[in-house]
Amino acid sequence: MTGAEFSGVDVDLLADYVGGALEGTPDEAVVAALIADDPAWREAHELLSGGVVTVTSQLAEFGSAPEPMPADVIARLDAALLAVDAPADVIPIDRAFRDATAPRKETGTGDAGAAPATRLVAVPSEAPRKRARRLRWAAPIGIAAGVIAFIGFGAQGFTGGSDDTQTSSAGSAADEAAPRAAAGKDLAVPGVVAVLEATGTDYTLETLGQAGARAMAAPSLPEDAGSVRKSEPTAGVMSDTAAKDALSRLRVNEALLACINAIADESGLAPITAQSADFARYRGAPAVIVNFTSTGGTWVWAVGPECGTRGVGADKLGSVQVG
């Protein structure tokens, strides 16, 4: 039955009606009215209903009689079961069943004259055992892959601990891994190792120049100088604990690089090379103090937590040229 046989009849909608899919819907009343008033719909309904009854009865007949297993499949299963080297006290089910149903001869041996106990154990073939092992490993491998992916993402970020705490735990080591990565070739200039700091200093426009001068005067640093350096709070210096959460996004390598790119775009000095970044404050607000060089000189920018995000740009708080 096709729509071409009944022009003007929505066969799909009619099939839903016959199958009961429209029960309780507004379309049920619409289709019922069409069947009652339109001869084409009525004829299509009668034809489709009769076909449904026929197909239903035929499907029921398919399951009325069990389909026997082919003899060659039975033979292969028996051979596979018999080929397994079972323990001495384990026997295949088929032989155990034959032994259990055969007439038992009373031997009277032993104190009670009881026959030795026999355990009935299904002995699968080697192939199913291997498949089962593979299935048992499938879920743990999937979970492990998810955990590794999560750890890989989490290791991107770094957070500073309290100022009086030694960075000796495994968590602190993982936290400092990302800064070292960020201070590698992506932030370095020839012959200079980029420095990432978390001093907690509360900078002002006047002290930004001091930060730039300090970075320019810094001696050549060892290879691991990219790790986070912290200073004890002094006058004008605040602990970075409060600012840590606000700047956590920028502690991820990719986010920090995006921030530096935003600074390059907004300053109009591209290309620039970042020499240092200090996770600190500017006029009391969480900020990253970025010291960079370009063909136009050396600059220090204070940028906010949204630096590098779409629609915000560099989130500039203040800047000064130091060279």
N, C-alpha and C positions, 0 to 999 in steps of 0.2 A: 504494500500500500504506500503510495507516494502522494505528495501534495498535488501533483499534476492530474491525478485521477479525480480529485474533488476540488474544483476551482472555487475559491472563496472560503475554503475550510482551513483553519490553522491546525494542521495535523499534530504538530508538537504540543500545542495547548490541549488538544483533544486527548492525546496520549497521556498527558499529565492528569487529566480528569479521570480517565478510565483507570489509571494506576493508583488513584487515591491521593496524588500529590497536592491536589487543590482543596482538600477537605478543610473547612474552616476559613477559607480565604474568600475575598469578594469575587474572584474569578470563577469559583465553583457555581455560584448562582448565575453568572453571565453565560457560562457554557451550557448549563442546564436549560436556560431559556432558549438558547440557539438550537439545541437539540429538539426542543418541543415545537419551535416555530419554523425552523428552516429545514426543508426536506433534504438538502445536501448534507447538512450537519447530522441529521438523524440517520441517513444511510451510512455515512462514514462511521458514526458511533456504533451502529449495529455490526458493521464489518470488523471494526477494530476490537470490539468486545468479544466477538466470536473467536477472533485470532488469539486473543489473550487466553481464553479458556483452553484452546487447543494446545498452545505452547506450554501452559502450566501443567496440563495432564501429561504431556510428553516428557517434561523435565522430571515429573514425579516417577515415571516409569524407569528412568535411568538409575535411580537409587533403590529400586525395589529388590534387585537381586545382587548379591555381592560378586565382585569380579575376582576370580581366583588368581593367585600369584603364578606367573609362568614357571614351568618346571626348571628351566635353566637358571632362573634367579634363585630358586630354592637350593639347587645343587651348589651354586657358587657360595651362598650363605653358609651351607653346611660345611663346605671345604674350608672356608675362612675360619669358622669357629673351631674346627678340629685342628687347624694348623697352629693355634695358639698354645704355647707351652704354659699350661695352668699349674699352680702349686699342687703338691701331692694330695692335699686334703680338699681340693676343689675339682669338681667334675662338671662337664657341660650339662646344661639343663636337659637336653634331649635324652642323654644316656641316663641321667639321674631319674627322669620320669619313667623310662623303661624299667629301670631297676626297682623303682618304687611300686610299679603296677604289676610286676611279675610275681608269681607265687613265691612266697618266702619259705625257705627250708629252715626249720628249727634245729639249730646245731647244739644248743645247750652248753656252749663253751662259756667259760668264765663263771663267776659266782652267781650272777643273776641270769646268765644265758641271754643277755641283750646283744643285739647286733651293734656294730660300731656306728656312731653317729655320723651322718653325712650332711654337709652344708650345700645347699643349692645356690649356685652363683652363676649369674649370666656372664659369659666370657665373650666380650666383643672382639672384633678383628682389630689388627694393629692400626689400620687406616682411621677408623673412628676415634681411637685413642689419640692419634696425632691431631686430628681435627679438633677434638675437645681441648687439647693443650693449647692449640692456636686460639681457640675461642676464649679460653681462660686468660690468655695474655692480651687479647684485643682491648678489653676495657681498661686494664691498668696502663697500657701503652697510650691510649687516648687521653686518659687523665693526666699521665705524666707529661704528654705533649702540651696540654693546656697549662699545667703548672709551670713548665719551662718557659712558655710564652709569657705568662704573667710575671714570672721572676725577671725575665729579660726586659720587660717593660718597666717594672718597678726599679730595676737597677739603674735605669737612666737617670733617676732623680737623686739628689743628695740633700741631706738636712744636717744642720749643725747641732751638736749636743750642747749641754750646758757648759759655761766657760770654765768651770772647775772640774770637769770630768775628762779623764784620759780617754782618747779614742782607741780603745783596745778591744772592744767587742766586735763580733762578726758583722753586726748591723752597721757599725760606724765604718768599717772597711768597705762595705757595699755602698754606703752613702758617699764615700769619697772617690769611688771608682768613676762615676760620671764626671766630676770636675776634672779629673786627670784626662779623661777623654776629650772634654771640651777645651782643655788647655793644650792640646796637641797641635797638629799641623793646621787645623781649621782656624785657630786664633793666633798662631805664631807669626812673627816676621822673621826674615833671614837673620840668624845669629842671635835671636832673642826668644826666650821661652815665655809664653803668655802666662800670666798669674791670675788665679782666682782666689779671692779673699772673702772672708766673712767677719769683718772687724766689728760690725755693729756701730760704727761711728755715725754720729748725727751731723751730717754735713750742712753747710750753708753755702751761699754763692761765693763768699770770701774764701772758705776752706776748700772749695773744689780745686782751686789753683794749687793748693798745697798737695792735694792727692796726685795731681798731674806731675808736679815737680818730683815727688817721691818716686813715682813710677819711672820717670826718665832717669833718675839718679840711681835706680836699683842696679846692683852689679849683676853680672851674668849668673843665672841660677842653674842648679843641677837639673838633671832630666826629670826628676819627680817633683819639680817645683809647682806643677799644676795642681797639687792637692790643696785643699782648703786651708788657709792660714787664719788663725784666730788670735785676737789680742785681748788682754785683760781690760775691762772697762776702766777708763780714767776720766779726767775732766773733759767734758764735751763728747764722751764716748758712751754709747748705750749698748747693753746686751742685745744681740740680734734675735733672742728667743721670741719676742713678740712679733717681729717682722718676718720670722721664718715661714709661717703659714702663708702670709700674703705673697711672698716671693717664691713659693714652692714651685709654681709653674715654670719660672725662669731657671730653676735649678736643673731642669732637663736640658740636655745638650742641644737638641733640635730647637727648643723654644728660645734658648739663649742666642743661637745663631740667627734665628728669625728676627730677634730683637736687634741684633747688630746690623742686619740687612736693612731693617726699618730706619735705624739711625743714619745709615749711609744714604738712603733715599731722601729722608727729611732734611738732612744737613746740606744736601747738594754737593757733598765732597767725595762721592764715590769715585774710585774704590777706596775703602778704608781698611786699616788693619788694626784689630783690637789688640792692645798690649796687656790690659788688665781689666778685671771686673770685680768690684767690691760689693757684696751683698750687705747693705747697710741701711741708712736713712738719709732723707733730705728734708730739712726743716721739720723734723719729727715724723715724717711719713715714710713708710717702707719704700726703699729705692735701691736700684743697682747703679753704681758709679762706674761708668765705662770710660777708660782712657784709650784713645785711638789716635793713629797717625794717618795722614793723607798727604797728597802732593801740596795741599794748602797749609800744612802745619800739623801741630799736635793739639788735640782737644780733649776736654773732659766733659762728659754729659751725665746728668742725673736723670734717670728714667724710672717711671712707675711700674707697678706690677703688671699692667696691661700692655707693656711694650711688645711689639711684634704681632699683636692680634689684629684681625681684620677690622677695618673701620676705625681703628685707634691710631695706628702708626707707631711712632716711637714712644708715645706717652711721656713726652719731654717735661721735666720739672725745672731744669736749669742747665746752663752750659757755660763754659769759659774756655778761651783759647790760651794755651800755656806754652806754645812754641810755634 
